[in-house]
């Protein structure tokens, strides 16, 4: 029967003072009574944030590496803002036929001259040009721009850091180089470098396609879950609006905090996950209560007091976990932490306000658009018989089931003990032109990796005493050992000098790390360190990777410990049980460990390379494990809090502990399975993208969610709670606590 407007409001009978009700129920009651205000106010808030962000625009504040490398980058940015952030580029001019050399082949020299002329005609897109034809380029101590066999030559330049759009700037450079290649079919004339690699990644990543794919996939799965188009659209509306609002917040905050390019991708992943999760929690509980014969107002009140409370607790846990990224002291994590905290907080706020308002407004119309022969059954949320049967077997023999599942997950996590963190030499999809060009340059000029960059600042940075110290460095390099020739110095900006010092090794191996340490701790103090009135610090690819990895290594235990401790305190407040809190933390760590072991097996050991379309570099990209931990630790709490709340609810009514475990897991199975299925589908999309770090993130998060929703939820949680028995719940607290 159609309900009257007054009957869909949650308060239809006299109650005590409003303050006696839990805050989540009061919020839901207000939203239902003022549904138009709640819904249109939410949409207006999202619109205002979006318009404000578009009006202000994003600001690309510089993001520095941690440690001494970051100190050098800050000093260089302050002294030479136009030079800092410039992207080094190289153009390879190589004879295709053997026997042709730069010294004897006029065509080679002409091609080099044409490349220099073309790039010199683009002063805003190419600066600091160097070539074998540059006066003094081949002087003693300078980098050789002609290969040892004479067959190859290099033209080097930088895309200026002051350029507002380096992607467009390097595109203009590439067009100029391509035009010269067309004039010289007997030569290879090709460009590569940092800006070219970034452009290649952006063009091949197809992240927008992944975004476009995730939304319809989510909608299809939601339709299957609810069996009705209108009901399925509610979680999607919340998730998409939360993502839009959070991205607007990130854009606005970029005027004060550094925000990396990957922040938007992470916000989308987290926002779609929690937005759909929280909506499912609320909607399924409201449907379940109506299926039991409750009136809509009473069903909405119970959903607010139970699922609403679970959403609040799990949302706070996710935000606490993501806030752990601030403790790393790494600029690249600042935007990610801010964006994820924003999207989770907005999703929680929307779940507690907009969902009750929409349900009150729609009433029975939420089930419109049902799928024939399918929608009617899905419109009623019922306990799962399958999960109930499994959990009964587990609670009958909890020790056997629990030990077996624990041993299996520990075995899966074991490979993570050998995890090696690092960075691939070039994280670009295979088959790209920049990869072939980079490899050709490395073969033609194998003498040195990217050099360490010593940034010297101060009033005397370009004075005679500093130049004498540089000469001493060149002398040390001539004798071999940790540093190699050629050592070169370039004056930049206001009283700054950049000294390039090639290191031993291949740039990312232990030999290069040891050479870097020797340079910093011994060679520089004995040379530049004796010059008064200057400051110096070392950056460069080797130094940046070294400092980044060691900062992560030093801060990760702090992040893990503090996040786990804060989550424990929050769970203790929510459930008033030390046992429950400890079990939840331990099970989360176990599922994250299993995901770590899986990505180590697949990506570090190089398995499934053909299927997943990647090339292993023998390690795991350094930032991924820490992000996976804080993300998964928070997200998996959604399931634990929701399941434990249902079990506690039954136990508080006097149900025997084992029956409460079976009933709680069976009644929550539908929403947890649905939410996990959607998250696994969304995360798996990222495994299809071209970059290795996104593949690792997609496979790792999807696997962890799957493990958490099956093995942990179906076996370990009931086994642990059964073994604890009444000790799991020290005191009888209702969900109104």
N, C-alpha and C positions, 0 to 999 in steps of 0.2 A: 504493500500500500504506500501511497505517496505520503510523506511526512510533511506536516505543516512547518512553517518557518520556525516557530517557537520550539518544536520538538527536536530540532537538530542542534539546539544549543546544549552544551554539556551540563548546565545547571538547570534542572527542571524540578528540583525538590529543595526544601529548605536545608541549609547546611550551616555549620558553625561559621565563625568569622573567617574571612578569606585567608587571613594570615596563617590559619591552622593547616591549610593545605600545602603540600610541597610546592616549591616555586615552579617546577615544570608543569604541574597541573594548573596553577594560576595563570601561567603564560598561555597554555593551550586554551583555557577558558576565555581569557580576554581575546585571543585571536579568533576563536569561533564566534564570539559575540560581535566582534568588529571585523568580520571577515573581509569586507571590501577595503577597509583601512589597512589591514594586514597585507593583503595581496598587492594592492596598488602601491602601498607604501614600500613594499619590498622591490617591486619593479621600478619605482621611482628612484630608490636608493641605488640600484644597479645602474640605471640610466645616468644619474648624476655622476657617479664614479667614472663611468665610461666617458662621458662628455668632458669631464674635468681632465681625465688622463689624455684625451685627444687634444684638448686645448693647450695643456702644458707640454705635451710631448715627452718622450724619453730623453734622458741625458746619460751619455756614456761616460760615467766617471771612471777614471783609470783603476784597473784591478791589478794589484801588485802580488808577486810571489811572496811567500813567507821567508823569514830568515835574512841572511846577508844579501841574497839575490834581490829580495824586495827592497832592502836599503839602497842598493845600487840603482834600482829602477826608479825609486822616489827621487834620489839625487839627480839622476839624468833627466827626469821629467821636469824637475824644478829649474835646472840649469838650461835645458834645451827642449822646451815643450814641443817644438816642431819636429825635432829629431826623434824624441821618444815616441814609441808606438809605430814608427815607420816599419814597413814590411820589406825585408831584403828579397830581391829577385835576381835571377840569373838567366841569361840567354845563352844557350849552347849553339855554337856554329861549328859543325863537324863535317868533314869530307866523308861521303859515303864510300868512296873507293879508297883502297889502301895505296900508300905511296905519295899521296898529296899532303903537303905540309903548309903551314901558315907562312913560313919564310919564303917559300918558292911559288906558292899558288896565288895568282892575282885574284881569282874568283873568291877565295876564302877571305882575303883582305878586303875586297870590295864589299862582300856581305857584312863583314864586321863594321865597316865604315857606314853602310846604309842603316844598320841597326842603331848605331850611335846617333846618326842624323835624325832618324825617325823618332827615337825616344827623346832626344834633345828638343824636338818640336812639341813635346808634351810636358812642359815644365811643371804643371800642377799634378801630373800623374807619375812622373819619373824624375828622381833627383840623385845627386852624387854618382853620376855615371863614371864608370871605369872600364877601360878596354885595353887590349894589347897595343892599341894605337895612341893611348893617352901618354903624354909626355912624362917620362920617368916611371911608367907603370912597371917596367921590367928591371928597375934598379935593384941593387942588392938589398935583400931584406924584405922586399915587397912580395905580396902573393903573386905567384906566377899565374897569368891568365892564358897561357898557352900550355897545352899538355906536353908531357915528356917526349912523346913521339911526334909532336908538331902537328898532329892531325886535327886537333880540337882547339877551339878558342872560346873564351868566356867574355861576355859583357855583363857587368854587374851594376845594379842600381837599387834604389829603394823607392817604394811607394810611400810618399810622405805621410807622417802621422797626423799632420794637420788636415789631410784630405777628409772631407765629411763623409765620403762613401768610398772606401777602398775597393769595394767590389766593382763599382763602375770604373774607378780609375784603372785597376789592373785589367779590366776588360778592354779599355782603350789601348793599353800597352800590348795586350795579346793580339789585337787586331792589326796593330802596326807590325808586329813580328810576323804574323801570318802572311801579311802582304809581301814581306821580303822572302819568306819561304817559297811563295808562289813564283818568285823571279829566279830562284836558284834550285831547280829540281835535283841537281847533282849534290846538293848539300842538305844536311839536317839543320834547320834553324828553328829552335823550339825554346819555350820559356817555362820556367818553374820557379818556385819560391813560396814564401809564407802566404802572400796574398793570392797567388794562383791556387795553392792547395785549399785555402779557405773557400774560394769561389767554387772550386770543384766539389767540395763537400756540400756546400749550400745547394748547388744545382742537382746533385745526385741523391741527396738525403731523402727528398720527397716526404718530409715530415708533415707538410700540409695534407698530403694524401693520407697519411696515417691518421691525422686528426679527422679528416672527412670520413675515413673508414670506421673509426671507433664509434662515432655517434650512431650511424645506422645499425651497426652490429649490436650495440647496447640496446637500441630501441627494439630490435627483433627479439632479443633475449628477454627483455622486459615484457613484451607482448606474450611470449610463451609462458612467462612466470605468472602473469596476472590474467591472461586470457581475454583482456579487454584493452582497446586502444587508449581510452581516456585514462584509465588507471596507470597504464604503462607510461603515459606521457608525464605524469607527476614527478617521478624520480628524475627523469631526463631534464625536465624544466629546472628542478632544483640544482642538479649537477652543472648544467650549462651556465645557468645564471651565476652560480658560485664561482665558476672558473672565470667568467667575464669580469665579475667584480674584483676577484683576486688579482687578475692580470692588470686591471686598472690601478689597484693599490700599489702593485709592484712598479708600474710605470711612473706613478706619482712619486714614490719613494726613491726612484733612481736619481732624483735630484740631490739626495743626501747620502745614499748608500750605493756602493758598486753592485751592479746587477749583471750577471753573465748571460751569454746567449742561450744557455741551456735551461734557464729558469722557466721560460714559458712551457717547454716540454714537460718538465717535472710538475709544474702546477697543473697541467692538463691531466697527467697520469693520476696524481693524488686527488684532484678535484672530482674527476669522474668516478674514482673508486669510492671515496667517502660519501659523495653526494648520493650515489645510488644505494650504497650500504644503509645510510641513515634513513632514507626514504623507505626502503624495504622493511627495516625494523619497525617503523611506525605503521605503515600501511598493513603489513601482514598481521600485526597484533590487533589492530582495529577490526580487521575482517574476522579474525579468529574469535574475538569476543562477540561480534554480531552473530557468528555461526552458532554460538552457544545460547543464543536467545536474548542477549543483552540489547537494550535500546541503544540507538546510535549515540546519544549523549553519554551514557554510561560506558559504552565501548571506547569512545574517544577519551574519556577521563582515565580509564584504566590504561589505555595505550600511552597516554601522556605520563602517567605515574610509573610505568614499567619501562617500556621501550624508550620513552623520552629521557628517563633517568639514565638508562644504559648509553644512549647517544651522548649525553652530557659527559659521563665518566670516560667513555672511550675517546671522545673528541679531545678532552683535556689531556688524556694520555698520549694521543698522537701529537698534539702540539708540544707537550713536554719533550717527547722523543726528538721531534724535528728541531726544537730549540737547542738541542745538544750540538748541532752543527755550528752554532755561534762560538762554542768553546774551542773549536779547532784553531781559531785565529787566522783562518785562510779566507781571503777575500772572495774566492770563487764560490764559497759556500754561503756567503752572506745573503745574496739574492734568493738562493734556493730555500734557505731557512725561512726568510721573510715570506716568500710566496706560498710555501706549504702551510705555514702557520696561518696566514691570511685565508687561504682557501678552506682549510678545515674549520676555522672559527666561523667563517661565513656560512659554510654548510651546516654547522651545528645550529647557528641562529635561525637559518631558514627552515631546518627540520622542526624546530620547536615552535615556530610561528606560522610559516606559510603552509606547511602540511596540514595542521589542524584547520586553518582557515579554508583551504581548498576543499578538504573533506566535508567541512560544515556547509560550504557553498554548494558543492556538487551533490552531496547526499547520495541517493541511489544512482544518480547519473554517472558516477565514477565507473560503473560497470557497463557503460554503453560501448558499442563497438566490439562486442564479444565475437570471438572466433567460433564459427559454427562447429558443433560437435566437440568443442574443446573448452570454450570459454566458461560454460556453466560450472564445470568441475573446478576450474581454477579460481573462480570467484570466491570460493570458500577455502579458507586455510585450515587444513587438517594435520594432525600429527602424522609423522612418517612411520609406516609399519616396518619398512626395511631397516631404518636406523634403530628403531625400537628393538627389533630382533637381534641386531648386532650388539647393542649395548647390554641387553639382557645376558648374552653370553659372556660379555666382558665382566660385568659385575658379579657373575657366578664364579669366575676364576680370575680375579683382578691381578694377582701376582704374575700368573703365567702370561696373560695378555700384555700387561704393562711392561714386563721385562723383555718380552720378545720384540715389542714395538720400539722400546728404548734402544735395545742392542742394534736393531735395524737402522735406526736414525743415526746412532753413533757411528756405525760402519759407513753410512753414506757421508757423514761429516768428516771422517778420518782424512781424506785427501786434502782437506783445507789446512792441515798442519804443515803441508809443504807448499802452501800458496806463496808465490813470489809476486810482489808488486812492482810495477814498472810502466813504461810507456812504449808503444810500438814506434819504430823509426818514422813511419808515415802511416797514420790511420786514415787511409783513403781507400775507397772501393777499388778492387783490382780491375785492371783493364783501362784505367784512366790515362790520358796522355801525360799528365804531370808525373805519374809514377814512372813511366818509361823514360821521360826526360831526366828525372832525378837519378834513376839507375844508370843512365848513360853518362851523366856527369860524374857519378861516383867511380865508374870504371875508368873514365879518362883522367880524373884528378883524384887518385886514391890516397893522396899523401896525408890528409888530415880531416877530422870531423869538424863540426862547427866550433869555433874557438871560444875560450872563455873571454868575457868582456870585462876589463877592469875599468870602472868609471872613477875618474879622478876629478874632484871638484875643489874649489877654493881659489883665492886670489892668485896663487902661483901655479895653477894647474897646467898652464902652458909655458911656464918659465924654464929657464936653462937648467935648473936643478932637477926638475921633473924630467926633462928631456935626457939628462945624463942618467937618471935612474932607468928610463926606458932603454937607453943604450946598454945599461948593465943587464937588463932583462934579455936583450937580444944576445948578449954575450953568454948568458946562462943557457939560452935556447940553443946556441951553436954547439955546445958541448954535449947535447943529447940529454936524456933523462926524462923527468916528468913533464917538461915543456919543450915544445919544438919550434922551429922556424916556420914561417916568418912571423916575427913579432912586429906589429904595425901600430901606429898611433894616429888618431884623427881628432882634430880640434872641432868641437861642436858647441853651439850656443854661447852662453855667457860664461867664460872662464871654466870650461869643462873639457876633458880629454878622455876619449875612449881608446883603450889599448887592447887590441886583439892578441890573445896569447893562445896558440894551439896547444892542446893537451895531449898527453900520451893516451893510447887506447883508442876505442871506437866511439867514444862520446857518451855511452851509457853503461859501460862495463866497469868492473872493479878497478881496472888500471886507470881509467879516467877519473873515477872517484878519488883514488889515492893521489893522483896528480893534482886534482883540485885542492885537496887538503894540504898538500905540500906547497902549492902556490899561495894559498891563503895564510898558512901558519908559519912558513919559513921564507919563501922567496920574496914575497912582497914586503914583509917587515924588514928584510935585509936591504931592500932597494928603495921603494917608494916610502916605506915607513921611516926612513931617515931624513925625509924632506919635511921641514916644518911648515905649518900653515895650510896643509892640504888634508883632504879626507879621501879615502878610496874604499871601494867594495867591489866584489866580483859577482857578475851575473852571466847570462848566456844559457844555452840549452842545457848543458851538463849541470851547471850550478843551480838552475831553476828546478830541474827534476830532482836533483839531490836534496835540496832544501825542502821541496814540497813533500817528498817521500818521508824524510826524517821528521818533519813537523807532524805529519799524519801518524807516524810511528810513536812519537812522543805523546801526542794528545789523545790518540784513540783510547787507551785505557781510561783516561779521565772521562772522556765522553761516555764510554760504555758504562763505567761505574756510576756516574752521576745520573744518567738516564734510567738505569735499572733501579737505583735507590729512590729517585723521585716517583717512578712508576709504582714501586712497592708501597710508598707512603700513600699514594692516591688510592691504590687498591685496598689498602688497610682501612682508610677512611670510608671507602664505599662499602666494603663487605664485613668490616670489623673482625677479620680473621687473619691471623698470621700465616696459618697453614695454606689458605687459599691464595694469599698474596705470593708466598714463596713458590707454590706450585705453578702459578701463572707465569712468574718470571722464568723459572727453570724450563717450562715447556716452550716459551717464546725463544729462549736461547737455543734450545734443541732444534727447533724448526729452522731458525736462521743458520745454525751450524750446518744442517743438512743441505740448505741452499748453497752455502759456501762450498761444501764438498762437491756438489754437482757442477757448479761453474768452473771449479778447478779441474775436474775430470774432463769437461767438454772443451773449455777454452784454453786453459794452460797446457793441457796434455795434447791438444790439437785433435780431439775427436769430433766427428760430424762436420768437418770443415766443408766437405762437398755439399752436404745437405743444407747447412746454414749459410754457405757462401762467405766464408772468411778465411784468413790465413793467420794461424797462431804465431805469436811472437815469443811464446814460452813463459808467459806471465799473465797477470790480471791487471788491468788499468787501475792505477793506484786509488782514484777517488771512489770507485764503484763499491768496494766492500763496506766502507764506512757509511755511505749513503744508504746502501741496502739494509744495514743494521738498523739505523734510526727509522727508516721508512717501514720496514717489516715489523720491527718491534712495536711501533705504534699501530699499524694497520691490523696486525693479528690480535691486538687487544679488543678490536671490535667484536670478534667472534667470542673471545673469552668472556668479556663483560656481558654480552647478550646471553650466552649459554648459562653462565654462572648465575645471572639474575633470574632466569627461569627456574633453575634448580633450587635456588634459595627461596624463591617465591613459593614453590610447592612444599619445601621443607618447613617453612615458617607457618604453613597451614596445618602442620601435623603429619604430613606424609613421611613414611619411613625413608631413611636416607637412600637406600638402593632404589626404591620406587621413585623417589624424587629425581635421582640421576637419570633413570630411564625416561621418565615423563618429561623432564626438562629438555633433554637432548632431542627426544622425538618431536616435541612441540616446536622446537627452534630449528629443526632440520631443514624445513622448507626455505626459510629466509636465509639461513647460512649457506645452504647449497646454492641457492639462486645467486646470492651476492658473490660467492666464490667463483661460480661459473662465469659471471659477467667480468669480474676482475681478471681471471685467467685469460679470457678472450681478448680483453683490451691490452693487457700486458704482452700477450703473444704477438700482437701486431708489431711491437717494437723489435721483435726478433727478426722481422722481415726487412728492417731498414739496413742501410749499407755500412754504418759505422760499428766497429767492434764493441765499443763501450755501451752502445744502445742495445746491441744483441745480448751482451752479458746481463744488462739490467733487465731486459724483457724476459729472458729465460730464467734468471735467478728469482725474480719477483713472482712470476707465474708459478714456478715450481714450489716456492715457499708457501704461497697461498693455497695451492693444491694440497700440499702436505698438511698444512694447518687445518684445513677444512675436512680432511679425511682421517689420517692417522691420529693426529692430535685430538681432534674433536670426537672421533668415534671410538678411540681406544684409550689414549693416555689420560684424557680428562676423566672419563668414567672410572678407569682403573685407580687413579690417584684419589679421587673423591670417595670411592668405595673403601679403599684401605684406610683413609682418614676417618670415615664414618661420621658420628656426631661431633668428633673433635674438629672437623672442618668448620663448624659453625659454633663458636664458643657460646654465643648468646643469641636468643631469638629476637632478631630485629626484623621488623617488617620493611617493605620497600619504601615506606614513608619516612624512614630514618633520614 
